[in-house]
Amino acid sequence: AHLGEGACAADVTTTPPPPSAAFLAQVLADAEAVSEYVVRIRRELHLTPELMWTETQTAALVKRELTLMGVSFQDVAAPGIVATIGSGAAPVVALRADMDALPLTETADIPDALRSQVPGKMHACGHDGHTAMLLGAARVLKAREHDLAGTVRLVFQPAEEGGAGARRMLDAGLAAAQPPIGSAFALHNWPYPETPSGTVGTRAGTIMAGSGSYEITLTGAGGHAAVPHKNIDAVVCGSAVVMALQTVVSRLTDPLQSVVLSTTVFRAGGAASNVMGDTAVLAGTFRALDPDVFEWLHGRIEHVTTATAEAHGCAAHVNFAPAMDGVTREEYPPTVNDPRAAALATAVAAAMLGPERVVEVAPVMPAEDFSFFANAYPSAMMWLGAFNQSAGATWPLHSARYVLDEQVLTTGVAMHVGYAAEFLSRGFQANPTP
């Protein structure tokens, strides 16, 4: 079968009886039984965060735990790891967790002994929790291995924070693995008021924006600032480009489309106030929810930049793959949930947690490289509600003061196991009810 086909390719025409409430209650109980283990693993990971493509200690911990469980695994785009539980036969479901941290120094209001012990590095996006939850799910699934109606691939992924680790793992063999993956599922903790701790949420269609970066180099002709008419001023040109790019959103984009275009870096000149430099460098980010609009933005950015630069006598070069600290920041397409996968995740959550704890969320402008999985397979990204004032979990993702509410980890383990078990048993025909 073509990659992504298999158990999920056919349209649903009939709905079998729902799984028993007792089964989902047992899944939740199993998740609760490993809660102390998951918290311990998460805290161990939190102490030693590693940036994208350097997650060697993290990968070693994952391998240590998988080995203790008796779960087989292999390196895929190292330090990426793919573990396998189940029969080895189709159908196949993938559960994914990202492992990398961010270049921040932690200032969270938690005991010093629980903070990052690595200056300048912090798990400020909760990927330590994601990895710990997937290891917790591995323990539960391994204990139920003989009951699984297929195969679970647990994907421990590096380099989500700009390095496109998901795409690298797919290209390095995961996409070609047989039998092919029929669906993929991922969770992201979401510490915002619309998703308080104890809730989960998702939606069909686009849930996260596509994200790209640009670096613009404008070349003029520097000289003495007292004779600007004899120079070509790259600073004035750069200022004009910054303003002109704003019209891409305000005048060239359909007002009903969600688009962000922000120039965040402007470097020009040197230390002397009476010298005009030869060049100006601009950099920024652009985002869109619609995949076609995201692709269209590339051409608009380049056209507006080069036309504005020409009007000011400068040459322009637009780079959509800029490097930061020697690492190219990759583009991510929008994350688009398959309606069937989103419905399955919602139904499992409602049956297991109660419908009052499941919300339909709005799409957001941050991006995720789980989008590469969603482009390859019918997939669902789900928010794991993690806003809890009593736990101090009110700071946003990517904040140096971010705190993960550890109470939500049990729910995450249960959702991983519940989604995998239901997909393997029934594909997208599952319709669990509370």
C-alpha positions as CSV (number, residue, x, y, z in Angstrom):
1,A,0.0,0.0,0.0
2,H,1.1,3.6,-0.6
3,L,2.6,5.3,2.5
4,G,-0.3,6.5,4.7
5,E,-2.9,4.2,3.3
6,G,-3.9,0.9,4.9
7,A,-6.3,0.7,7.8
8,C,-7.4,4.3,7.4
9,A,-7.7,4.7,3.6
10,A,-11.4,3.7,3.2
11,D,-14.3,6.0,3.9
12,V,-16.3,5.2,7.0
13,T,-19.7,3.7,6.1
14,T,-20.6,1.8,9.3
15,T,-19.8,2.4,12.9
16,P,-19.2,-0.6,15.2
17,P,-20.3,-0.7,18.8
18,P,-18.2,1.6,20.9
19,P,-15.5,0.2,23.2
20,S,-16.5,-0.5,26.7
21,A,-16.2,2.3,29.3
22,A,-14.4,-0.2,31.4
23,F,-11.5,-0.4,28.8
24,L,-11.0,3.3,28.8
25,A,-11.3,3.5,32.6
26,Q,-8.5,0.9,32.8
27,V,-6.3,2.9,30.4
28,L,-6.7,5.9,32.7
29,A,-6.0,3.8,35.7
30,D,-2.9,2.4,34.0
31,A,-1.7,5.9,33.3
32,E,-2.2,6.9,36.9
33,A,-0.2,3.9,38.0
34,V,2.9,5.2,36.2
35,S,2.4,8.8,37.2
36,E,5.3,8.9,39.8
37,Y,7.6,7.3,37.2
38,V,6.6,9.9,34.6
39,V,7.2,12.8,37.0
40,R,10.6,11.4,38.0
41,I,11.7,11.1,34.4
42,R,10.4,14.5,33.5
43,R,12.4,16.1,36.4
44,E,15.5,14.2,35.4
45,L,15.2,15.5,31.9
46,H,14.5,19.0,33.1
47,L,17.8,19.3,34.8
48,T,19.9,18.6,31.7
49,P,18.2,20.3,28.7
50,E,19.9,20.0,25.3
51,L,19.4,22.2,22.2
52,M,18.3,20.8,18.8
53,W,20.5,18.2,17.3
54,T,22.6,17.8,20.5
55,E,20.1,15.7,22.5
56,T,22.6,12.9,23.2
57,Q,22.1,12.7,26.9
58,T,18.3,12.8,26.4
59,A,18.5,10.1,23.8
60,A,20.7,8.0,26.2
61,L,18.0,8.3,28.9
62,V,15.3,7.3,26.5
63,K,17.3,4.2,25.5
64,R,18.0,3.4,29.1
65,E,14.4,3.4,30.0
66,L,13.3,1.5,26.8
67,T,15.9,-1.2,27.5
68,L,14.7,-1.6,31.1
69,M,11.1,-2.1,29.7
70,G,12.3,-4.6,27.1
71,V,11.2,-2.4,24.2
72,S,13.1,-2.7,21.0
73,F,14.3,0.5,19.3
74,Q,16.6,1.9,16.7
75,D,18.3,5.2,15.8
76,V,16.6,7.2,13.1
77,A,18.2,10.5,12.3
78,A,20.2,10.3,15.5
79,P,19.7,11.4,18.2
80,G,16.2,10.5,17.0
81,I,14.8,7.1,18.2
82,V,12.0,4.9,17.0
83,A,10.7,2.2,19.4
84,T,8.3,-0.5,18.5
85,I,5.7,-2.2,20.6
86,G,3.1,-4.7,19.4
87,S,2.8,-7.4,16.8
88,G,5.0,-5.8,14.1
89,A,2.1,-6.2,11.7
90,A,-0.4,-3.6,10.3
91,P,-2.1,-1.5,11.2
92,V,0.5,0.9,12.6
93,V,0.1,4.0,14.6
94,A,2.9,6.5,15.5
95,L,3.0,8.4,18.8
96,R,5.5,11.3,18.7
97,A,7.3,13.3,21.4
98,D,9.9,16.0,20.8
99,M,13.0,16.2,23.0
100,D,14.9,19.5,22.5
101,A,15.1,22.5,24.7
102,L,15.5,26.3,24.2
103,P,18.5,28.7,24.6
104,L,17.1,30.4,27.8
105,T,18.4,30.7,31.3
106,E,15.6,29.5,33.6
107,T,14.1,31.9,36.1
108,A,11.0,29.9,37.0
109,D,9.6,30.1,40.5
110,I,10.4,26.6,41.5
111,P,13.1,25.1,43.9
112,D,16.6,25.6,42.6
113,A,17.1,21.8,42.8
114,L,14.4,21.3,40.2
115,R,15.6,24.0,37.8
116,S,17.8,23.5,34.7
117,Q,21.4,22.9,35.8
118,V,22.7,24.1,32.4
119,P,23.2,27.9,32.1
120,G,21.6,29.2,29.0
121,K,19.5,26.1,28.3
122,M,16.0,25.4,29.5
123,H,13.0,23.2,28.7
124,A,10.8,26.2,28.2
125,C,8.4,24.5,25.8
126,G,7.7,21.4,27.9
127,H,9.4,18.9,25.7
128,D,10.8,17.2,28.8
129,G,7.2,16.5,29.7
130,H,6.4,15.3,26.2
131,T,9.3,12.8,26.3
132,A,8.4,11.6,29.8
133,M,4.7,11.1,28.8
134,L,5.7,9.0,25.8
135,L,8.0,6.8,28.0
136,G,5.1,6.4,30.4
137,A,2.9,5.4,27.5
138,A,5.5,2.9,26.5
139,R,5.3,1.3,29.9
140,V,1.6,1.0,29.7
141,L,1.6,-0.3,26.1
142,K,4.4,-2.8,26.8
143,A,2.3,-4.3,29.6
144,R,-0.7,-4.6,27.2
145,E,1.4,-5.7,24.2
146,H,-0.3,-9.0,23.6
147,D,-3.7,-7.2,23.5
148,L,-2.6,-4.7,20.8
149,A,-4.2,-5.3,17.4
150,G,-1.2,-4.1,15.5
151,T,1.9,-2.0,16.0
152,V,2.8,1.2,17.9
153,R,5.9,3.2,16.8
154,L,7.0,5.6,19.5
155,V,8.9,8.4,17.9
156,F,11.3,10.3,20.1
157,Q,12.2,13.3,17.9
158,P,15.0,15.8,18.1
159,A,15.2,19.3,16.8
160,E,11.6,20.5,16.8
161,E,12.6,24.1,17.7
162,G,13.6,25.1,14.2
163,G,15.6,22.1,13.0
164,A,12.8,20.1,11.3
165,G,13.7,16.9,13.1
166,A,10.4,15.4,12.0
167,R,11.2,15.7,8.4
168,R,14.7,14.4,8.9
169,M,13.4,11.3,10.7
170,L,10.8,10.7,7.9
171,D,13.5,11.0,5.2
172,A,16.0,8.8,7.2
173,G,13.7,5.8,7.0
174,L,10.6,6.3,9.1
175,A,8.5,7.1,6.0
176,A,9.7,4.0,4.3
177,A,9.3,1.7,7.3
178,Q,7.0,-1.3,6.7
179,P,4.3,-1.9,7.4
180,P,3.5,1.8,6.8
181,I,2.1,4.1,9.5
182,G,-1.6,4.6,9.2
183,S,-2.0,7.5,11.6
184,A,0.2,9.7,13.8
185,F,-0.7,11.4,17.1
186,A,1.0,14.0,19.2
187,L,0.3,16.1,22.3
188,H,1.6,19.6,23.2
189,N,1.2,21.0,26.6
190,W,-0.8,24.3,26.4
191,P,-0.4,26.6,29.4
192,Y,-3.1,29.1,28.5
193,P,-6.4,30.1,30.1
194,E,-8.5,28.6,27.3
195,T,-7.1,25.1,28.2
196,P,-6.9,24.8,32.0
197,S,-5.2,21.8,33.5
198,G,-7.4,18.7,33.2
199,T,-8.7,19.6,29.8
200,V,-7.6,18.6,26.3
201,G,-8.5,20.2,23.0
202,T,-8.1,19.8,19.2
203,R,-9.8,20.7,16.0
204,A,-10.2,19.3,12.5
205,G,-8.2,21.2,9.8
206,T,-5.4,23.7,10.4
207,I,-4.5,23.9,14.1
208,M,-1.0,25.6,13.8
209,A,0.4,28.0,11.3
210,G,3.2,27.4,8.8
211,S,6.3,29.3,9.7
212,G,9.2,30.6,7.7
213,S,12.1,33.0,8.2
214,Y,13.8,35.5,5.9
215,E,17.1,37.3,5.9
216,I,17.4,40.3,3.5
217,T,20.7,41.8,2.5
218,L,20.6,45.3,1.0
219,T,23.7,46.6,-0.7
220,G,24.2,50.3,-1.3
221,A,27.3,52.4,-1.4
222,G,28.6,53.8,1.8
223,G,30.6,56.9,2.4
224,H,30.8,60.1,4.5
225,A,27.5,60.9,6.2
226,A,28.0,64.6,5.4
227,V,27.5,63.9,1.6
228,P,24.6,61.5,1.4
229,H,23.9,62.5,-2.2
230,K,27.2,60.9,-3.1
231,N,26.3,57.6,-1.4
232,I,23.5,55.0,-1.7
233,D,22.0,54.8,1.8
234,A,21.3,51.2,2.8
235,V,19.7,52.3,6.0
236,V,17.0,54.4,4.3
237,C,16.5,51.6,1.9
238,G,16.1,49.1,4.7
239,S,13.6,51.3,6.5
240,A,11.6,51.5,3.3
241,V,11.6,47.8,2.9
242,V,10.5,47.3,6.5
243,M,7.5,49.5,5.9
244,A,6.7,48.1,2.5
245,L,6.6,44.6,3.8
246,Q,3.8,45.6,6.1
247,T,1.6,46.1,3.1
248,V,1.9,42.4,2.2
249,V,-0.4,41.8,5.1
250,S,-2.5,45.0,5.1
251,R,-3.0,45.4,1.4
252,L,-2.1,42.2,-0.5
253,T,-3.6,39.5,1.7
254,D,-7.3,38.6,1.9
255,P,-8.5,40.2,5.2
256,L,-10.2,36.8,6.0
257,Q,-6.8,35.1,6.0
258,S,-4.6,34.9,9.1
259,V,-1.1,36.1,8.2
260,V,1.9,37.4,10.3
261,L,4.9,39.1,8.8
262,S,7.3,40.6,11.3
263,T,10.7,42.1,10.7
264,T,12.5,41.6,13.9
265,V,16.2,42.3,13.1
266,F,17.8,45.4,11.5
267,R,21.6,45.6,11.4
268,A,23.4,48.4,9.6
269,G,26.4,50.7,9.8
270,G,29.1,50.5,12.4
271,A,30.3,52.5,15.5
272,A,30.9,55.8,13.8
273,S,28.0,58.2,13.5
274,N,29.4,60.0,10.5
275,V,29.9,56.9,8.3
276,M,27.2,55.4,6.1
277,G,27.7,51.7,5.7
278,D,27.5,49.7,2.5
279,T,24.9,47.2,3.7
280,A,21.8,46.7,5.8
281,V,20.6,43.3,6.9
282,L,17.0,42.6,7.9
283,A,15.5,39.4,9.3
284,G,12.1,38.3,10.4
285,T,9.4,35.7,10.4
286,F,6.3,35.1,8.3
287,R,3.4,32.8,9.1
288,A,0.0,31.7,7.7
289,L,-2.7,29.2,8.4
290,D,-3.5,28.4,4.8
291,P,-0.9,26.3,3.0
292,D,-1.4,28.1,-0.3
293,V,-1.2,31.5,1.3
294,F,2.0,30.4,3.1
295,E,3.6,29.4,-0.2
296,W,2.3,32.7,-1.8
297,L,4.1,34.8,0.8
298,H,7.5,33.8,-0.4
299,G,6.9,35.4,-3.8
300,R,5.4,38.5,-2.3
301,I,8.2,39.1,0.2
302,E,10.8,38.8,-2.6
303,H,8.9,41.0,-5.0
304,V,8.2,43.8,-2.6
305,T,11.8,43.7,-1.3
306,T,13.5,43.8,-4.6
307,A,11.2,46.5,-6.1
308,T,11.6,48.7,-3.0
309,A,15.4,48.2,-3.1
310,E,15.6,49.1,-6.8
311,A,13.6,52.3,-6.2
312,H,16.3,53.3,-3.6
313,G,19.3,52.3,-5.8
314,C,20.2,49.2,-3.8
315,A,20.7,45.6,-4.7
316,A,18.7,43.0,-2.7
317,H,19.1,39.4,-1.8
318,V,16.4,37.4,0.0
319,N,17.4,34.2,1.8
320,F,14.5,32.0,3.0
321,A,16.9,29.5,4.8
322,P,19.0,31.7,7.1
323,A,21.4,30.1,9.6
324,M,21.5,30.8,13.3
325,D,24.6,29.7,15.3
326,G,25.5,27.6,12.3
327,V,22.2,25.8,12.1
328,T,19.7,26.5,9.3
329,R,16.3,27.4,10.5
330,E,13.9,25.3,8.5
331,E,10.5,26.2,7.2
332,Y,7.5,24.4,8.7
333,P,4.2,24.1,6.7
334,P,0.9,24.6,8.5
335,T,-0.1,21.7,10.8
336,V,-3.4,20.4,9.4
337,N,-5.3,17.8,11.4
338,D,-7.1,15.1,9.5
339,P,-10.8,15.4,10.4
340,R,-11.0,11.6,11.1
341,A,-7.9,11.7,13.3
342,A,-9.2,14.8,15.2
343,A,-12.6,13.2,15.6
344,L,-11.0,10.0,17.0
345,A,-8.8,11.9,19.5
346,T,-11.8,13.9,20.6
347,A,-14.0,10.9,21.0
348,V,-11.4,9.0,23.0
349,A,-10.8,12.0,25.2
350,A,-14.6,12.5,25.8
351,A,-15.1,8.9,26.6
352,M,-12.1,8.6,28.9
353,L,-12.1,12.0,30.6
354,G,-15.7,13.2,30.2
355,P,-17.0,15.5,27.4
356,E,-16.8,18.5,29.7
357,R,-13.0,18.3,29.7
358,V,-12.7,18.4,25.9
359,V,-12.7,21.7,24.0
360,E,-12.5,22.6,20.4
361,V,-9.6,25.0,20.1
362,A,-9.0,27.8,17.7
363,P,-6.0,27.7,15.3
364,V,-2.9,29.5,16.5
365,M,0.1,31.2,14.8
366,P,3.0,29.3,16.4
367,A,4.3,26.5,14.2
368,E,5.2,22.8,14.8
369,D,7.2,20.4,12.7
370,F,4.6,17.7,13.5
371,S,3.2,19.3,10.3
372,F,5.5,17.0,8.4
373,F,3.9,13.9,9.9
374,A,0.4,15.5,9.2
375,N,1.4,15.9,5.5
376,A,2.4,12.2,5.3
377,Y,-0.3,10.5,7.3
378,P,-3.8,11.2,8.7
379,S,-2.7,12.8,12.0
380,A,-3.9,14.7,15.0
381,M,-2.1,17.3,17.1
382,M,-3.9,17.8,20.5
383,W,-3.4,20.4,23.2
384,L,-2.9,19.1,26.7
385,G,-4.4,21.8,28.9
386,A,-1.7,22.9,31.4
387,F,-2.8,26.3,32.8
388,N,-3.0,26.1,36.6
389,Q,-2.6,29.1,38.8
390,S,-2.2,27.1,42.0
391,A,0.8,25.3,40.4
392,G,2.3,28.5,39.1
393,A,1.7,27.2,35.6
394,T,0.6,30.5,34.1
395,W,3.6,31.6,32.1
396,P,3.6,31.1,28.3
397,L,5.6,28.7,26.3
398,H,9.2,29.9,25.5
399,S,9.2,32.1,28.7
400,A,12.2,31.8,31.0
401,R,9.6,31.7,33.8
402,Y,7.5,28.8,32.2
403,V,6.4,26.1,34.6
404,L,4.9,22.8,33.6
405,D,2.0,21.6,35.7
406,E,3.1,18.0,36.3
407,Q,-0.4,16.9,37.3
408,V,-1.4,16.9,33.6
409,L,1.2,14.2,32.6
410,T,-1.1,11.4,33.6
411,T,-3.8,12.7,31.2
412,G,-1.1,12.8,28.4
413,V,-0.1,9.2,29.0
414,A,-3.7,8.1,28.9
415,M,-4.4,10.0,25.6
416,H,-1.3,8.4,23.9
417,V,-2.4,4.9,25.0
418,G,-6.1,5.5,24.3
419,Y,-5.6,6.9,20.8
420,A,-3.1,4.1,19.9
421,A,-5.3,1.3,21.2
422,E,-8.5,2.6,19.5
423,F,-6.9,3.3,16.2
424,L,-5.3,-0.2,16.1
425,S,-8.6,-1.8,17.1
426,R,-11.0,0.1,14.8
427,G,-9.1,2.5,12.6
428,F,-11.1,5.7,12.1
429,Q,-14.4,3.7,12.5
430,A,-14.0,4.0,16.3
431,N,-16.7,6.1,17.9
432,P,-16.2,5.7,21.7
433,T,-18.8,7.2,23.9
434,P,-18.7,8.0,27.6
